[in-house]
């Protein structure tokens, strides 16, 4: 009987190990839980904002050609920021909306500049907050974007 007890025990151990291995293998083979979607990069809002700001400047310069010399360099800054942010986060650069739509008439040039200034102020706050939370390798980029946006606020006075 002792020989028989040993073989039962051995049979149970081997069977249990086999079922355990099959269960573990089965989970991986039959696609257990899918991998959760990747969270968006924390710099994505800055990228979206840079694209939107460049488009806003473009819309104003289409309707206010006299402001083009003053506003085009600011729009170019935002395009450069968008390109660098897209590179850093490994995202495709979103396409900017085409200029157009209902924009201020020529008599409302000051209102258009005021609106751009408000947008720059909000964007500068976003960039400053992102700079406080950015990892070390991204702080310089985000800090320079925040500083540039603060400069734009002053340039639009």
N, C-alpha and C positions, 0 to 999 in steps of 0.2 A: 504494500500500500504506500509506503513512503516513496517509492519510485513513481507511483501514479499521482500522488499529491504534488510532487515536484513538477511533473509534466503539466498538470493543470495550472499550477502557478505560472509556469513558464508560458503556457498558452495564453493565459490572461494578460500577462505583461506584454507579450509580443502583440497580441490582438489590440490591447489598449494603445500601445505605441503606434500601431498601424492606423487605427482610427483617428488618433490625434494628429498624425502627420497628414492623413487624408483631409481632415477638416481644415487644417491650416493651409494646405496646398489648394484645396477647393476654394477657399475665400479669395486667394490671390488669382487663381485661374479663371474664376467665373465673375470677375469684376465686382468685388465687394462694393464698398462705397466709392463713388467717383471722387476724384480730387476736387476740393473746393475751388471755386474760381479765384483767380489771383486778384488781390485788392489793387485798386488803382494807385499809381504812384502819387505820393504826397505833393509832388511838384506839378501834377496835371492841372490843377486850378490856375497856377501861374502861367502855364503854357496857353491854356484857353483864354486867359485874360489878355495875354500879350497879343494873340491873334485878334481878339475882339477890339483891343485898343488901336492896333494898326488899321483895322477896317474902319473904325470910327473916324480916325484922322483922314483916311482916304475919302470917306463920304463927305466930310466937310470940305476938303480941297476940291472935290468935284463941283460942289455948289458954291464954293467961295474961292475961286481961282486966285484971287489976290492974297489969300493966306497961305498959298502953297509954299512959298519960300520959307515961311516961318514954321509951318507944320510938317513938311515933308521929312526933315531930319529927325523929328520926334517919332514919326511913323516908322522910319527906317530903324531907329533904335529898337522899337517893339518887334519888328520883323527879325532883327538879329537876336534878340532875346528868345523869341519863339524857336528859331532854328537851333540855338544852343540848348535850350531846354528839351526840345525833341530829341536831340542827339544824346543828351545825358540820361534821359529816362527811357531811351530806346523806343520812342513812339514815332509814328508817322506824323509829319507836320500837317495839321488840319488845314484844309483849304479855307482861305478867307472868303467871306461873302463878297460878291461883286458890289462895288460902290453904286450908290443910287438910292432910291426910295425918297421919302418926303423929308427933306432937310430944310434948314432955314433959308430964307431968301437973303439976297445981298444985304439988305438993311439989318439983318439979324446976325451979322458976323460976330459981334461981341457976345451975343447969347450962345453962339456955337462954341466959341472959345471958352466961355464960362462952363458949358456942359462938359467939354473935354477936360477942363481943370478939375471938375468934380469927379470925373471918372478916374483921372490920374491920382487924386487924393485917396479914393477908395482902393485903387490898385496898389498904391504905395503901402497902405495899411495891411493889405493882404500879404504883400512881399515881406514886410517887416515881421509879421506873425510867422510866416513860413521860415524866415531866417532864424528865428528863435528856436524852432523845432527841427531844423535841418541837421542831418549828420555832418560831421566835420568836413568830409570831402565835398560837400555841396554848399557850405556856408559862404564861401567867397563868391560863388556865382549868384546865389540868392541875395546876398548882401549888396552886390553891385547892381542888381536889378532894382532893389529897394531904393538905393541911392539915386539911380538914374530916374526912377519915377518921381522921387522928391525933387530932383532938378527940373523935371518937366513941369511940375506944379508951379515952380517959381518962374519958369520960362513963359508960362501962360498967364502971368499976372498982367 
